[in-house]
Amino acid sequence: MSDHPEAPVTPLAAPEPSYYLAVFSAVRTEDQSGFGETNARMEAGGLTGSRPASH
């Protein structure tokens, strides 16, 4: 909730299930071999970047 009188914020109702979450993590080291190729494959497959929330 917002205390600002001109722009109150109210929570939206949650969409119906099902929900999915994909989390990727990596430990980067000095040796970056293969990183560029893997990143390119992830970008080509649409696995990187932000996606708008669906309602």
N, C-alpha and C positions, 0 to 999 in steps of 0.2 A: 504494500500500500504506500501511497505517497502522501506526504504532509503538504505538498504544494497545492494550493486551492485552485489554481488555474488549469492544472493538468493532472487530475487524479488518475491513478493507475489501479485497475482492478484485475485480478487474476482471471485467466481464461479457463474454461472447462477443459479437462484433459481429453485428448482424442481417444477413441476406442482402441483397445489393444488390437493388434500385437505391436510391441515395441522392439526395435533392434538397435544395437549399439556396436560399433566396430572401433576397437582401440588398437592402435599400432604404436609400438615403442621400439627404440633402438639405442644401442650404446655405440657411439661413434668413437673410433680410434684413429690413430695417425694413419693407418693403412686404409685408404678409401677405395681400394680396388673393388670394382663391381657396383659401387654405390650409384654412379651415374646411370648405368644400364638398368639397374633395378628401379630407380626413380622414373626413368623414361617409360618403362613398362607399366608402372603404376599410373602415371599420368595418361598414357594411351588407353588404359583400361578404365579410366574414370574413377580411380581410387584415391585421388588427391583433391585437395581444395575444399572449400565450404559449399554446403548445399543449403538452399532455403528450407526453412521448416515447413512441413506439410500440415495442413489443418483439415 
